Amino acid sequence: MAITGFWTEGLVGSPDNMNATLLQYDTFANRPAAAQEGIFFFATDTFRMYRDNGSSWDEVTPNQPIFISALAGWEDTGTLVSGGDYPYVKLADSAITSPHIGGYFPYIPGTVKLLLSPAATGNVRMQFETDFAAAGEVTGANSDSIAYADYAVTFDESEEIDITAAFTGVAIGDRFGLEYFRDGTHVNDTINDFVNVLGLLIEP
């Protein structure tokens, strides 16, 4: 299978010499079969880097996790508080609260997690809604959601709720908005106290 190109700076000899250290690039689906250890492949559609180990491709993308503070998207449906040295948005044990967080994807995320810490042990009932769009598109070009569900959490622990499913189809460079809901009055929400949201963790 032919690939789009080779990066050959500093390479001695022909780019067809596959025993030399070489960077190839094309879309992920068009990557060659792994067969020459030490060859690198850059996927132009996902911005991910791979290294050939001789029989398969190992991902070696140098992307770093991204943290977005909940305070960056705070609005009056949540209360700004501190717990120890942590800044939080507090979700009360009351009618539905629904703050927002916004951001940008420099790469296609492997996981997206909401980080929180509850004031009691039990189940917190939450829902998630998203909009995301590329530069030049209307902000609501793409939408996704996770319906209300109950998440088991433990008093004062740093908890993570995986909300990756609310970003299906997101692309590199997309701007996004996340609205997260807590229904503290629902019978399934058994915290009976507030829940502190620290922010959003995006991981490669």
Stockholm file with secondary structure:
# STOCKHOLM 1.0

chainA/1-204         MAITGFWTEGLVGSPDNMNATLLQYDTFANRPAAAQEGIFFFATDTFRMYRDNGSSWDEVTPNQPIFISALAGWEDTGTLVSGGDYPYVKLADSAITSPHIGGYFPYIPGTVKLLLSPAATGNVRMQFETDFAAAGEVTGANSDSIAYADYAVTFDESEEIDITAAFTGVAIGDRFGLEYFRDGTHVNDTINDFVNVLGLLIEP
#=GR chainA/1-204 SS CCCSEEECTTCCSCTTCTTSCCEEEECGGGCCCSCSTTCEEEETTTTEEEEECSSSEEECCCCCCEEEEGGGGCCTTSEEEEETTEEEEEECSSSCBCCEEEEECSSCCSEEEEEEEESSSEEEEEEEEEEEECTTSCTTSEEEEEEEEEEEECTTCCEEEECGGGGTTCCTTCEEEEEEEECTTSTTCCCCSCEEEEEEEEEC
#=GC SS_cons         CCCSEEECTTCCSCTTCTTSCCEEEECGGGCCCSCSTTCEEEETTTTEEEEECSSSEEECCCCCCEEEEGGGGCCTTSEEEEETTEEEEEECSSSCBCCEEEEECSSCCSEEEEEEEESSSEEEEEEEEEEEECTTSCTTSEEEEEEEEEEEECTTCCEEEECGGGGTTCCTTCEEEEEEEECTTSTTCCCCSCEEEEEEEEEC
//
